[in-house]
Amino acid sequence: MGEPTKSEAAGAAPKLAEAQPAHRPEVDTGESPSPVPKVGLKALTLAALGVVFGDIGTSPLYAIKECFHGPHAVTGGATQANVLGVLSLVLWSLTGVIALKYLAFIMRADNKGEGGIFALLALIPSKADRPLKTKVLVVTAALFGASLLYGDGIITPAISVLSAVEGLGVATKAAEQLVVPLTCGILFGLFWFQRRGTHGIGRVFGPVMAVWFVAIAVLGLRYVLRAPEVLGAVNPYWAVRFFLEHRVHGMVVLGSVVLVITGGEALYADMGHFGKAPIRLAWFGVTFPALLLNYFGQGAILLENPAAAANPFYAMVPGALLYPMVALATAATVIASQAMISGAFSMTRQAVQLGYFPRVTIVHTSAETEGQIYIPEVNQALMVSCLLLVLGFKSSSGLAAAYGIAVTGNMAITSTLFFFVATRAWGWPVYKALPLCLAFLAFDLSFFGASLLKFKDGGWFPVAVAAGVYVLMTTWKTGRSELARRFAQNTIPLDALLEDVNAMKPHRVRGTAVFMSSSPQGTPPVLLHHLKHNQVLHQQVVLLSVMSADVPAVPRKEQLTVEPLGNGFFRVVARFGFMQTPNVPEILRSCRKQGLVAEAGTTSYYLGKESLLTGGNSRMMKWRKKLFAFVSRNARPATAYFGIPPGRVVEMGMQVDL
């Protein structure tokens, strides 16, 4: 499963086909030139502001507040040394992690133009001579990194919207009781709207976020001009001095500083939606300077009025503009949340296609845009989890303790996978790749260690969610592999079946029978059961295997292979990327160009329906067998996932003892 981001290939804005970088081969440097998008660099840059930078762009609402107020605040309060020290950490964190690591290096690792943790994993060559332990370690790291994004993604809408609505409490104490109910109402409306798609509202994401960035930059600039001494934080001396003075507690505060880079992984995950140039331009041209001005402005107001630490962001807002700013902040946080939700949908589809997640309902909400999808099961799980978080923690400060572990863990895994891509896919020597990746990990692991200090205060939540998702993905993958092994043991070569058909000449009926199989080798078990019990065959028999490729998208002209086998039999192999959703009737229509004509009204689809027993001698543990059987029973039927007309389906039951 790629990085929810928060999105892992987030689909919050229209993923215009002409806006995607052209499919291109990998090169030894990892940096491939991007063609000029037809929709225009300015339009893509504006759209990137709304989708890519929604999360990191709303961090000023709570990041500095957590450093100076609450249980993890710096000791000594808002002194000049503390303020400059925190601001220096903020500046160099944004520079080192976002500007250097992601924009300068990680974004070079594109898989046919796409980014994200699954895309990064697919770039690593899988060679037979590689040690098995190394392969397992790499795949395990990628899966856990993807799992972490689910845990972190649940927190994003809750903390973002809650921190925005808390501005009402600054405006008037009477509104404090309304913060939690309003937040829950906004979140419920946001998740309810998902079924209608984001194609229309996606067009306004960029302009709204552009207004947001201008507004926070102006707010910050006002106070920077009043206290220009905060600009001294550019000198890293203040960051070093901060740690020398506070030592262990300095790491606790670093766990709050990490909030300024949450959402940074979206830069890489959303690369396929906008291209490298628009994302880099949006960051250096708008987002980075706006964030720095606002953070430094919050530092300036703390020097002027230490009591503003309770909410330094809204303390900068003039009283007459407080309510409009709350409305703008709420809109910005809804956009940040939307990007995460769409990213969770996209990452789930990738995991399904790669075989790490059970089939789910995938609804395409836009006829023009492949990336616009809605997954009800994921949407409901996210909604319930977010609402429970808000009701349980009740404030953004409470949720801030749970924030950070998942993001920094994912970032550390991304740095590790980047090392394997650089050395094995691009051919970089170890002496060149290792120092760079160690520098990345110095940032990542420092933030991760600091976030772990908040584990008991809420940091356990995203870890628990990630552990659950990881167990589900690995159990599903292992279970499907065991099923495939069992079927392979009981199958017969297709040549032998064809010889028996020629010799026995079973009765043939008109029409086409499509037998689906996960493997393009041998005879599908469901075909053997059909012959055994019904003893007839259709005039045309299609053996269809839908395979997943380790690329985001397989070009249409390369998706199908049709092989006539004689006597009315055809072998069809359809290949799809992990960003695509296969549709079986469309596959059959595409086969016409290669000589296979299957009329929709006379085509029947034969599917196997396994009844799983857990008393067998497979290598799976008993509890994993039970979990796999439960998930398999509740997975989305293949008919719905593959778009097969329910009235044309024949399911044949088979008992399998794992």
TITORMAR-498421 format. One line per 10 residues: for each residue x, y, z of C-alpha. Coordinates in pm, 1 decimal, decimal comma. Example, Ala and Ser with C-alpha at 12.3 -4.5 7.8 and 13.67 -1.06 7.14 Angstrom:
% residues 2
1230,0:-450,0:780,0  1367,0:-106,0:714,0
END
This chain:
% residues 658
0,0:0,0:0,0  172,7:424,2:-135,4  209,8:719,7:141,9  -234,4:850,1:284,3  -78,9:1133,4:292,3  -219,8:1307,7:413,7  -229,0:1118,2:119,9  -77,1:830,1:-46,3  -131,4:939,3:-407,9  -412,3:1162,0:-287,0
-700,8:1212,0:-523,7  -852,7:1526,1:-376,8  -813,5:1733,2:-691,4  -894,6:1621,8:-1046,7  -617,9:1399,4:-1172,1  -625,4:1523,2:-1528,4  -473,7:1280,9:-1771,1  -296,5:1554,7:-1957,9  -149,3:1685,1:-1633,5  35,9:1366,7:-1553,9
401,1:1327,4:-1643,7  447,7:1106,3:-1946,7  544,1:745,1:-1891,1  916,2:731,6:-1914,4  1197,4:488,9:-1839,4  1398,7:498,7:-1520,9  1742,3:653,7:-1542,3  2046,7:601,5:-1332,5  2018,3:934,4:-1152,3  1655,7:892,9:-1061,5
1573,5:1242,1:-1192,2  1384,7:1233,8:-1519,6  1269,6:1541,7:-1708,3  901,7:1623,8:-1688,0  722,9:1749,0:-1997,1  541,8:2080,7:-1974,2  182,6:1995,1:-1870,3  -81,6:2099,9:-2121,5  -304,0:2253,4:-1854,3  -33,0:2501,3:-1763,4
219,7:2529,9:-1486,7  28,3:2807,7:-1308,7  -296,2:2610,0:-1294,9  -121,0:2300,3:-1161,5  70,7:2504,8:-905,9  -253,0:2658,1:-779,5  -416,2:2314,2:-758,7  -113,5:2176,8:-572,2  -159,6:2444,4:-305,3  -498,9:2297,1:-224,6
-418,5:1927,3:-227,1  -49,4:1883,6:-153,7  -6,0:2156,7:106,8  -344,2:2153,8:280,8  -219,3:1959,1:582,4  121,9:2118,3:633,9  -34,0:2456,5:555,3  -273,0:2436,5:849,7  -5,2:2329,5:1101,1  39,4:2690,6:1227,1
-297,8:2654,1:1397,2  -150,7:2426,6:1664,9  225,1:2365,1:1622,6  372,9:2666,5:1807,2  96,0:2651,8:2068,0  198,8:2296,9:2161,6  560,8:2406,0:2204,6  472,9:2676,4:2461,6  142,5:2564,8:2615,9  21,8:2238,8:2763,5
180,2:1927,1:2913,0  468,0:1910,9:2663,7  553,1:2281,7:2666,3  906,4:2413,8:2706,5  1012,8:2488,4:3062,2  1068,9:2855,0:3141,1  795,0:2985,6:2913,0  829,4:3223,6:2619,2  1172,9:3368,8:2696,4  1378,4:3510,0:2413,0
1613,7:3210,0:2414,3  1324,3:2963,4:2410,9  1135,3:3144,4:2136,5  1440,6:3178,2:1912,6  1538,3:2818,0:1985,3  1197,2:2680,0:1886,4  1177,8:2901,3:1576,9  1523,5:2785,6:1471,6  1412,8:2423,6:1508,3  1102,9:2499,6:1300,5
1301,5:2670,2:1024,9  1567,5:2401,3:992,5  1313,6:2119,3:1019,6  1117,4:2258,1:725,9  1438,6:2315,8:535,5  1602,4:1980,0:606,4  1301,4:1750,1:581,4  1077,2:1918,3:326,9  1300,4:2131,7:107,0  1608,5:1909,4:96,1
1496,1:1553,5:164,0  1164,0:1540,2:-18,7  1185,3:1810,8:-283,4  1550,6:1769,8:-376,5  1596,0:1392,0:-348,2  1295,3:1171,6:-267,7  1089,8:1316,4:-553,3  1353,5:1189,9:-794,6  1225,8:838,0:-724,5  917,0:837,4:-944,6
749,9:520,4:-1069,0  617,8:614,1:-1412,4  551,9:960,9:-1271,8  382,8:838,0:-951,9  507,5:867,3:-594,9  416,6:721,3:-257,6  542,4:431,9:-51,1  394,5:159,0:-272,5  541,1:323,9:-580,9  877,8:344,3:-404,4
860,4:-24,4:-312,0  781,6:-120,0:-670,8  1096,2:59,6:-791,4  1323,8:-177,3:-598,8  1427,9:-461,2:-833,3  1330,5:-806,1:-710,4  1614,1:-1031,5:-818,0  1647,7:-1399,5:-741,1  2001,0:-1355,7:-611,8  1894,4:-1111,7:-341,8
1892,7:-1251,6:15,3  1542,3:-1353,5:121,5  1577,5:-1172,8:455,0  1650,4:-845,6:276,6  1341,4:-882,9:54,6  1121,4:-960,5:352,9  1263,7:-665,3:546,2  1201,3:-421,3:261,4  843,7:-537,7:199,6  767,0:-543,9:572,4
897,3:-188,8:613,6  688,6:-63,6:320,3  372,2:-230,6:447,8  415,9:-93,4:797,0  487,6:250,6:653,9  161,4:239,0:461,1  -18,4:114,9:773,8  117,1:407,1:975,2  -44,1:648,7:733,4  -388,8:509,9:816,5
-331,8:574,5:1185,3  -197,5:920,6:1121,8  -467,1:992,8:866,9  -743,5:938,3:1119,7  -595,3:1211,3:1339,3  -555,9:1470,6:1061,6  -923,2:1568,8:1014,4  -986,8:1560,9:1390,0  -697,6:1783,1:1499,1  -716,7:2015,0:1196,4
-1087,9:2097,7:1218,5  -1083,2:2104,1:1599,7  -793,5:2351,6:1609,1  -972,3:2579,2:1362,1  -1304,0:2579,4:1548,6  -1122,1:2647,4:1876,3  -1080,7:3002,2:1749,6  -1439,0:3060,3:1856,8  -1327,6:3008,9:2215,2  -1074,5:3289,2:2168,1
-1346,1:3518,0:2036,3  -1586,0:3453,0:2321,8  -1579,9:3222,5:2624,1  -1947,7:3145,5:2564,3  -1854,0:2951,6:2248,2  -1617,9:2709,5:2424,7  -1900,4:2461,9:2486,0  -1981,0:2461,9:2114,6  -1633,0:2368,9:1990,0  -1666,4:1989,7:2015,6
-2026,7:1967,5:1880,6  -1943,0:2198,4:1589,2  -1631,2:2000,0:1508,3  -1826,9:1675,1:1506,4  -2091,3:1831,1:1283,7  -1834,4:1956,5:1033,0  -1656,4:1619,2:1025,0  -1983,4:1431,8:978,7  -2076,6:1658,6:688,2  -1731,6:1616,1:534,1
-1749,9:1236,6:537,6  -2113,2:1232,9:427,3  -2021,0:1441,8:122,4  -1760,8:1189,5:3,3  -2013,5:975,8:-182,4  -2085,4:1268,1:-413,8  -1722,6:1300,0:-518,2  -1481,5:1590,9:-499,4  -1453,8:1672,5:-867,9  -1653,2:1995,4:-836,8
-1523,9:2129,3:-507,6  -1170,6:2028,5:-600,0  -1155,6:2327,7:-832,2  -1186,2:2569,8:-541,2  -927,4:2400,7:-319,4  -635,3:2587,4:-472,8  -785,8:2938,6:-459,9  -906,8:2891,8:-100,1  -564,3:2772,8:13,0  -399,3:3058,3:-177,5
-613,1:3301,8:23,6  -520,6:3110,6:339,1  -146,7:3135,3:274,3  -168,6:3506,2:193,6  -369,9:3563,9:511,5  -131,2:3378,2:744,2  168,9:3545,7:580,2  20,5:3893,4:635,9  -69,8:3809,7:996,5  283,0:3695,4:1067,0
452,7:3981,4:884,6  270,4:4238,2:1102,9  433,7:4102,9:1416,5  772,9:4026,9:1260,7  798,0:4395,5:1172,6  715,8:4481,0:1535,1  979,7:4241,9:1673,9  1241,4:4186,7:1400,4  1476,2:4025,4:1651,1  1295,1:3695,2:1589,4
1476,3:3678,5:1255,3  1784,5:3586,5:1454,4  1641,0:3232,0:1468,4  1781,8:3180,6:1119,6  2110,5:3113,7:1299,6  2116,9:2740,4:1399,9  2309,5:2845,7:1709,3  1977,1:2901,9:1883,2  1860,7:2546,5:1809,6  2184,9:2402,4:1944,7
2168,2:2624,0:2252,2  1807,2:2517,2:2310,1  1908,6:2150,5:2338,0  2212,7:2227,7:2551,4  1991,9:2413,5:2799,5  1692,7:2180,2:2807,5  1855,5:1844,6:2731,0  1597,5:1565,6:2773,8  1306,4:1808,4:2791,4  1434,2:1958,0:2466,8
1346,1:1625,5:2302,8  996,9:1650,5:2448,1  954,4:1990,2:2282,6  1097,9:1848,2:1960,2  800,6:1611,5:1966,9  583,3:1922,2:1931,6  806,3:2083,7:1669,0  743,6:1776,3:1452,6  390,1:1908,3:1400,1  526,8:2163,9:1152,2
628,6:1890,4:905,0  319,2:1669,0:931,6  177,3:1644,1:583,4  522,3:1665,5:425,9  493,3:1310,7:293,9  211,7:1434,0:67,7  472,5:1607,7:-146,6  591,5:1270,3:-266,2  260,7:1086,2:-264,0  89,2:1349,0:-480,9
368,5:1378,2:-735,2  174,2:1185,4:-999,6  -119,6:1423,1:-974,3  69,5:1742,8:-1046,6  430,0:1671,4:-1146,3  749,0:1780,5:-977,5  775,2:2136,4:-1109,0  432,1:2260,3:-983,8  488,2:2110,1:-637,9  834,0:2264,4:-604,3
710,1:2599,9:-731,5  412,5:2597,9:-491,9  642,7:2519,4:-199,3  922,1:2768,1:-259,8  700,4:3036,8:-409,9  408,5:3038,5:-168,0  391,7:2776,0:107,0  741,3:2793,2:256,5  761,9:3175,1:288,4  402,1:3198,3:416,7
464,3:2935,1:683,6  790,5:3094,5:796,6  633,3:3439,2:820,1  348,0:3303,1:1029,0  567,6:3095,3:1259,5  805,8:3386,1:1312,1  506,0:3614,1:1368,8  379,6:3381,1:1640,4  724,8:3392,2:1796,4  716,5:3771,5:1786,3
379,6:3793,9:1962,1  506,0:3553,9:2230,3  800,6:3785,8:2296,6  557,6:4074,9:2322,4  290,1:3891,8:2523,4  387,2:3552,8:2675,9  24,6:3499,1:2782,0  -61,1:3454,3:2412,3  91,1:3103,9:2434,3  -258,4:2963,2:2496,6
-332,2:3020,6:2126,0  -67,1:3235,2:1953,4  -217,3:3191,2:1607,0  -551,7:3348,8:1688,8  -381,3:3599,8:1920,1  -231,6:3758,4:1606,4  -574,5:3809,1:1448,0  -736,6:4151,5:1499,2  -1065,5:4129,1:1687,7  -1274,8:4248,2:1392,9
-1133,4:3970,9:1172,3  -1150,9:3687,8:1423,9  -1476,5:3531,4:1301,7  -1382,7:3555,5:930,2  -1046,2:3398,8:1017,7  -1216,0:3111,6:1199,4  -1429,3:3053,7:888,1  -1123,3:3062,9:659,3  -927,8:2832,5:892,2  -1217,3:2588,8:901,3
-1233,8:2585,4:520,2  -857,4:2529,2:502,2  -868,8:2240,5:749,9  -1160,0:2081,1:564,9  -946,6:2093,0:250,5  -653,9:1937,7:437,5  -885,1:1665,6:565,7  -1031,7:1605,3:220,8  -688,0:1543,4:76,3  -620,7:1284,8:347,6
-952,4:1107,2:296,3  -909,1:1087,9:-80,4  -553,4:969,3:-23,0  -679,3:688,5:202,3  -915,7:580,1:-75,8  -632,5:583,4:-329,4  -391,5:394,5:-103,3  -654,3:130,0:-27,0  -713,0:70,1:-395,7  -339,1:30,9:-447,7
-323,3:-224,1:-164,8  -616,9:-418,6:-312,9  -455,5:-427,8:-655,8  -123,1:-541,8:-510,1  -295,5:-820,4:-315,8  -244,8:-679,5:34,2  -604,5:-585,6:108,4  -940,4:-760,1:61,4  -1170,5:-641,7:-215,0  -1370,9:-330,4:-125,6
-1641,7:-125,9:-293,4  -1478,9:118,2:-534,8  -1712,9:384,2:-670,9  -1582,6:612,9:-944,9  -1725,7:956,9:-875,6  -1603,3:1124,8:-1193,6  -1651,6:1007,3:-1551,2  -1349,5:1207,8:-1666,3  -1099,4:1142,6:-1387,3  -968,2:795,3:-1301,3
-827,8:909,0:-964,9  -1163,9:1023,8:-827,1  -1293,3:727,2:-623,9  -1502,6:665,9:-315,5  -1472,7:359,6:-88,8  -1767,1:341,6:154,9  -1603,8:91,1:391,8  -1294,8:309,8:438,7  -1503,9:626,1:461,7  -1721,7:485,3:739,6
-1423,8:357,4:937,3  -1249,0:694,3:913,0  -1562,9:887,1:1009,9  -1634,9:678,8:1320,2  -1269,3:690,9:1428,0  -1242,0:1069,3:1381,2  -1562,5:1139,7:1573,5  -1453,2:913,2:1859,6  -1116,2:1090,6:1871,1  -1278,9:1432,9:1899,4
-1518,7:1313,5:2168,4  -1239,7:1137,4:2354,5  -963,7:1401,3:2345,2  -1191,1:1711,3:2324,9  -909,6:1953,5:2231,8  -637,4:1993,9:1971,8  -377,9:1987,1:2251,7  -497,4:1645,2:2355,4  -481,3:1518,1:1999,2  -139,2:1673,5:1941,3
10,3:1414,6:2176,1  -112,3:1143,8:1939,2  28,6:1320,6:1635,2  377,4:1267,5:1499,9  473,2:905,1:1562,7  307,2:778,8:1246,1  439,9:1060,8:1025,9  798,6:1035,1:1144,1  790,4:655,0:1134,5  673,0:669,9:775,7
941,5:924,6:690,4  1214,3:700,6:835,9  1085,8:406,9:630,4  1080,1:624,2:317,7  1446,3:717,6:375,5  1536,5:349,7:412,4  1353,7:246,7:95,6  1516,1:536,5:-89,2  1855,5:384,5:-6,6  1754,4:56,4:-173,1
1618,9:239,5:-477,4  1935,8:448,3:-512,3  2172,5:151,7:-480,0  1974,3:-120,7:-658,6  1760,6:59,7:-915,0  1988,3:350,5:-1003,0  2321,4:182,2:-939,0  2457,1:441,2:-696,1  2760,9:319,3:-501,1  2699,5:268,4:-130,6
2951,7:537,2:-36,5  2739,1:789,2:-225,2  2393,2:680,0:-107,1  2467,7:589,6:254,7  2579,7:933,5:387,5  2278,9:1098,4:226,5  2030,9:849,1:371,1  2197,3:865,6:712,5  2151,4:1243,4:706,4  1782,0:1191,8:628,8
1751,1:937,3:908,3  1919,6:1176,3:1151,8  1619,1:1405,9:1112,6  1361,7:1125,7:1091,9  1478,7:923,6:1389,3  1526,6:1232,9:1606,2  1166,2:1331,9:1543,6  1048,2:973,5:1584,9  1228,3:936,5:1917,5  1088,7:1267,5:2039,1
736,6:1162,4:1938,2  773,0:833,6:2124,3  799,7:1032,4:2447,5  430,2:1113,4:2399,8  333,3:748,8:2355,0  134,4:717,7:2679,7  -40,3:1052,5:2623,0  -201,5:941,7:2296,1  84,1:838,8:2071,3  -26,1:478,7:2116,4
-334,7:540,6:1901,9  -180,2:567,9:1552,7  58,1:284,3:1640,2  -233,1:62,7:1742,2  -420,8:144,6:1421,8  -108,5:80,9:1214,5  -49,4:-253,4:1387,4  -406,7:-359,4:1315,8  -388,0:-260,0:948,6  -48,2:-427,6:912,5
-178,2:-754,5:1059,5  -477,9:-739,5:824,7  -264,2:-678,0:514,6  -6,5:-945,4:591,0  -274,0:-1198,6:688,1  -465,1:-1137,2:366,9  -150,7:-1165,1:153,1  -38,6:-1484,4:328,2  -385,6:-1637,4:312,9  -422,9:-1571,6:-59,2
-78,1:-1719,7:-118,6  -177,7:-2033,9:74,2  -497,1:-2063,4:-130,6  -300,4:-2027,1:-453,5  -59,8:-2298,3:-335,4  -346,0:-2533,9:-256,6  -507,5:-2474,5:-594,3  -174,8:-2525,3:-772,4  -134,5:-2864,6:-601,1  -473,0:-2981,6:-726,2
-473,2:-2835,2:-1074,0  -385,5:-3014,9:-1395,7  -193,7:-2882,5:-1697,8  -417,3:-2709,9:-1947,6  -277,7:-2921,1:-2232,7  -401,2:-3233,6:-2055,0  -749,1:-3083,7:-2017,0  -763,8:-2986,7:-2384,6  -664,7:-3340,2:-2482,7  -944,6:-3481,2:-2265,5
-1194,6:-3238,2:-2420,7  -1091,3:-3348,7:-2770,7  -1122,0:-3714,6:-2671,6  -1445,5:-3697,6:-2470,4  -1617,3:-3428,7:-2679,8  -1856,5:-3299,1:-2410,1  -2180,0:-3136,5:-2519,3  -2128,2:-2772,0:-2625,5  -2390,8:-2504,4:-2572,1  -2405,7:-2165,6:-2739,5
-2249,4:-1857,3:-2588,1  -1930,3:-1779,0:-2398,1  -1818,9:-1900,0:-2056,3  -1559,6:-1693,0:-1872,7  -1365,7:-1874,9:-1601,2  -1167,2:-1640,1:-1380,9  -842,0:-1754,3:-1224,6  -575,6:-1576,7:-1020,2  -301,8:-1762,1:-1208,5  -247,6:-1767,6:-1586,4
-94,1:-2115,5:-1553,5  -276,8:-2447,3:-1547,9  -650,3:-2507,3:-1545,9  -877,1:-2292,1:-1327,0  -1023,4:-2505,6:-1044,2  -1370,7:-2367,8:-1112,6  -1353,1:-2503,0:-1470,2  -1268,5:-2851,2:-1340,0  -1565,2:-2834,5:-1098,8  -1792,7:-2717,9:-1379,5
-1692,7:-3005,5:-1605,8  -1716,4:-3257,1:-1323,5  -2068,4:-3162,7:-1219,4  -2231,7:-3016,4:-1533,9  -2043,0:-3213,6:-1803,5  -2101,8:-2944,3:-2068,5  -1899,8:-2664,1:-2220,2  -1989,8:-2342,6:-2399,2  -1893,6:-2288,6:-2761,1  -1635,9:-2036,0:-2639,5
-1439,0:-2084,0:-2318,6  -1233,4:-1791,3:-2189,5  -974,9:-1846,3:-1917,6  -931,2:-1497,3:-1772,7  -657,6:-1390,6:-1530,8  -643,2:-1032,2:-1402,9  -287,9:-959,1:-1290,7  -144,7:-663,5:-1100,7  170,1:-494,0:-1225,9  425,0:-308,8:-1013,4
359,0:16,4:-1196,3  90,2:279,6:-1136,2  -81,1:229,1:-1471,5  -41,5:-11,3:-1762,1  -105,0:157,5:-2100,4  -424,3:33,9:-2265,1  -241,1:-116,1:-2562,7  -27,4:-327,2:-2326,6  -303,6:-446,0:-2093,9  -434,0:-748,7:-2284,1
-288,4:-1070,6:-2414,6  -528,0:-1302,8:-2599,3  -402,1:-1649,9:-2685,8  -623,8:-1886,9:-2892,1  -580,6:-2242,0:-2761,0  -796,4:-2421,7:-3013,4  -1130,8:-2597,3:-2984,6  -1299,4:-2271,8:-2876,0  -1064,7:-2207,7:-2582,7  -891,3:-1873,6:-2525,1
-639,9:-1767,9:-2260,6  -676,0:-1397,0:-2170,6  -431,7:-1224,3:-1939,4  -517,7:-866,2:-1836,8  -257,1:-655,4:-1658,3  -342,9:-344,1:-1457,3  -135,5:-104,9:-1249,6  -195,7:-42,1:-881,4  -364,6:290,8:-961,1  -619,7:125,1:-1192,2
-941,5:-67,3:-1127,4  -1012,1:-360,5:-1362,7  -1353,9:-405,8:-1521,7  -1414,7:-750,5:-1671,5  -1689,5:-658,4:-1925,3  -1463,1:-381,1:-2057,1  -1176,7:-631,2:-2080,1  -1390,1:-860,9:-2296,0  -1496,2:-573,5:-2519,5  -1130,3:-485,0:-2570,2
-1060,6:-844,8:-2673,8  -1258,5:-791,8:-2995,6  -956,2:-624,1:-3153,8  -762,6:-947,3:-3101,4  -1023,0:-1181,3:-3248,9  -1220,0:-1280,4:-2939,0  -1585,4:-1176,7:-2966,6  -1804,9:-1236,2:-2661,4  -2160,9:-1105,5:-2680,4  -2277,6:-962,1:-2348,2
-2618,9:-1129,3:-2368,0  -2477,9:-1480,4:-2410,7  -2175,0:-1459,2:-2180,7  -2171,7:-1631,9:-1841,9  -1908,8:-1577,6:-1573,8  -1801,0:-1868,7:-1355,9  -1643,9:-1785,2:-1022,6  -1520,5:-2002,9:-740,2  -1654,8:-1934,6:-391,6  -1426,6:-2087,3:-130,1
-1555,1:-2207,9:204,8  -1248,5:-2185,4:423,1  -1181,0:-2439,4:697,3  -907,9:-2379,7:951,4  -809,3:-2734,4:1046,1  -549,6:-2789,8:774,5  -172,4:-2807,8:796,0  -83,0:-2477,2:631,9  197,6:-2267,3:776,2  -43,3:-1999,4:900,6
-109,1:-1969,7:1272,1  -453,5:-2066,2:1392,6  -559,5:-1710,4:1476,7  -444,0:-1589,8:1134,9  -647,8:-1862,7:965,4  -958,9:-1752,5:1154,0  -894,7:-1386,9:1071,5  -838,2:-1466,6:705,2  -1156,1:-1676,5:689,3  -1357,1:-1397,9:854,2
-1220,7:-1126,9:623,3  -1267,7:-1348,6:318,0  -1634,7:-1403,4:404,1  -1690,9:-1029,6:441,0  -1481,9:-909,2:146,3  -1657,8:-741,9:-141,8  -1783,5:-1003,9:-391,0  -1571,1:-1038,5:-702,4  -1878,7:-959,9:-912,7  -1901,5:-609,5:-771,3
-1526,5:-540,6:-762,1  -1470,0:-648,9:-1122,8  -1789,9:-489,4:-1253,2  -1944,1:-822,9:-1358,4  -2323,6:-818,5:-1418,0  -2471,8:-1013,6:-1122,6  -2734,2:-1178,3:-1344,9  -2465,0:-1340,3:-1560,4  -2267,4:-1499,1:-1274,7  -2250,5:-1864,7:-1171,5
-2071,5:-1928,6:-841,9  -1939,9:-2274,3:-764,0  -1863,3:-2358,7:-402,5  -1540,1:-2527,3:-299,7  -1420,0:-2622,7:45,1  -1056,0:-2547,4:119,6  -885,8:-2666,0:436,6  -606,5:-2424,0:529,7
END
